Amino acid sequence: MNKFVKFAVVAVAGCLGFAGLAASDNVITLRGGSDINVEVAAPVIPKVGNKDVKRGRNYPEQPPTIPHHIRDYEISTNANKCLSCHARTRTEDSQAPMVSVTHFMDRDFQVLATVSPRRYNCTQCHVIQKDIKPLVGNTFVDVEKVLEAGKAKQ
């Protein structure tokens, strides 16, 4: 019983400590600093980038982003709207890039005649882009810049 009381005291103290941190004026939230009891207007939903241009990638093997909207695209076990343009047999008509050859390999790297079932859910890796201000800061540095900085130090 004595161990339980000690544990309960520590747990309550920890919760109070976290509550004090959450109530601190220094904590910035995505609510923009408004009180939790005040209902604020929802932000405007940004438009999807629809520029149809290839974007740069930040690291090797990064999946390319989707440069167009996909709002009503069906991607299910029965249909994949993406392949109506990006399938090998459709790229000449659509002028869309063909899916990578890696999408035709199974988990044992055996080449298949069609897109592998494990690569069928396109939006698991590929995402649309929106022109918005980031919600949180980002200090990502591209590997090329890291290598350049290392050469400059030498």
C-alpha positions in Angstrom: 0.0 0.0 0.0 2.8 2.4 0.8 4.4 1.9 -2.7 1.0 2.7 -4.2 0.7 6.0 -2.2 4.2 7.0 -3.3 3.4 6.2 -6.9 0.1 8.2 -6.7 1.9 11.3 -5.2 4.5 11.2 -8.0 1.9 10.8 -10.7 -0.2 13.7 -9.4 2.9 15.9 -9.1 3.9 15.0 -12.6 0.4 15.8 -14.0 0.4 19.1 -12.1 3.8 19.9 -13.6 2.5 19.2 -17.1 -0.6 21.2 -16.5 1.5 24.2 -15.3 3.6 23.9 -18.5 0.5 23.8 -20.7 -0.9 26.9 -18.9 2.4 28.8 -19.4 2.2 32.0 -21.5 5.3 30.8 -23.4 3.6 27.9 -25.1 2.6 28.7 -28.7 -0.1 26.6 -30.2 -1.7 26.3 -33.7 -4.7 28.1 -32.2 -2.7 31.3 -32.5 -2.6 32.0 -28.8 -6.4 32.3 -28.4 -8.0 31.0 -25.3 -9.2 27.4 -25.4 -12.7 28.6 -24.4 -13.0 30.9 -27.4 -14.2 29.5 -30.7 -12.0 30.8 -33.5 -12.8 30.9 -37.2 -11.4 28.0 -39.1 -8.5 28.8 -41.5 -9.2 29.0 -45.2 -8.5 25.7 -46.9 -5.6 26.4 -49.3 -5.7 25.5 -52.9 -3.8 22.5 -54.2 -0.8 23.4 -56.4 -1.8 22.5 -60.0 1.3 23.6 -61.9 2.1 20.4 -63.7 5.9 21.0 -63.2 8.5 18.7 -61.7 9.6 19.9 -58.3 13.1 19.4 -56.9 13.7 16.6 -54.4 15.4 17.0 -51.1 17.1 13.6 -50.8 17.9 10.6 -53.0 15.0 8.2 -53.5 12.5 10.8 -52.3 9.2 10.1 -54.1 8.2 12.9 -56.4 5.3 15.0 -55.3 2.0 15.1 -57.2 1.8 18.4 -59.2 -1.9 18.4 -59.7 -5.1 17.9 -57.8 -6.4 14.4 -57.1 -9.6 15.2 -55.2 -11.9 12.7 -56.9 -9.3 10.1 -57.8 -10.3 6.6 -56.8 -7.4 4.5 -55.5 -8.7 1.2 -54.2 -8.1 -2.5 -54.6 -10.4 -2.4 -57.6 -9.3 0.8 -59.4 -6.4 3.3 -59.5 -7.1 6.5 -61.3 -3.4 7.4 -61.3 -2.6 4.6 -63.6 -5.0 5.9 -66.3 -2.1 8.4 -67.1 1.0 7.0 -65.4 0.8 3.4 -66.6 3.5 2.3 -69.1 0.9 1.9 -71.8 -0.8 5.3 -71.2 2.2 7.7 -71.0 2.5 8.4 -74.7 -1.1 9.6 -74.9 -1.1 11.4 -71.5 2.5 12.7 -71.6 2.7 11.9 -67.9 5.8 10.3 -66.5 5.7 6.6 -66.2 5.7 5.1 -62.7 9.2 4.1 -61.7 10.5 0.6 -62.6 10.8 -0.1 -58.8 7.0 -0.1 -58.8 7.1 -3.3 -60.9 9.1 -5.2 -58.3 7.9 -7.4 -55.5 9.4 -7.5 -52.0 12.1 -10.0 -53.3 13.0 -7.6 -56.1 11.5 -9.9 -58.8 10.3 -7.9 -61.8 6.5 -8.2 -62.4 4.5 -7.5 -65.6 2.2 -5.1 -63.8 2.5 -2.7 -60.9 3.2 -4.5 -57.6 0.3 -4.7 -55.2 2.5 -3.2 -52.5 3.0 -0.1 -54.7 -0.6 0.3 -55.7 -1.6 2.9 -53.1 0.1 5.9 -54.7 -0.7 8.4 -51.9 1.1 6.3 -49.3 4.3 7.9 -50.6 3.3 10.6 -53.1 1.6 13.7 -51.9 0.0 16.8 -53.3 1.5 20.2 -52.5 -0.1 23.4 -51.3 1.4 26.8 -51.3 1.1 27.7 -47.7 3.2 29.0 -44.9 4.6 26.1 -42.8 2.9 25.7 -39.4 6.2 24.9 -37.7 9.8 25.9 -38.4 12.0 23.6 -40.5 15.8 23.5 -40.3 16.2 20.8 -42.9 19.4 21.2 -44.9 19.9 19.4 -48.3 22.7 16.9 -48.4 24.4 18.8 -51.2 24.6 21.9 -49.0 26.1 19.9 -46.2 28.7 18.5 -48.5 29.5 22.0 -49.8 29.9 23.3 -46.3 32.2 20.4 -45.5 34.4 21.1 -48.5 34.5 24.8 -47.6 35.9 24.0 -44.1 38.7 21.9 -45.6 
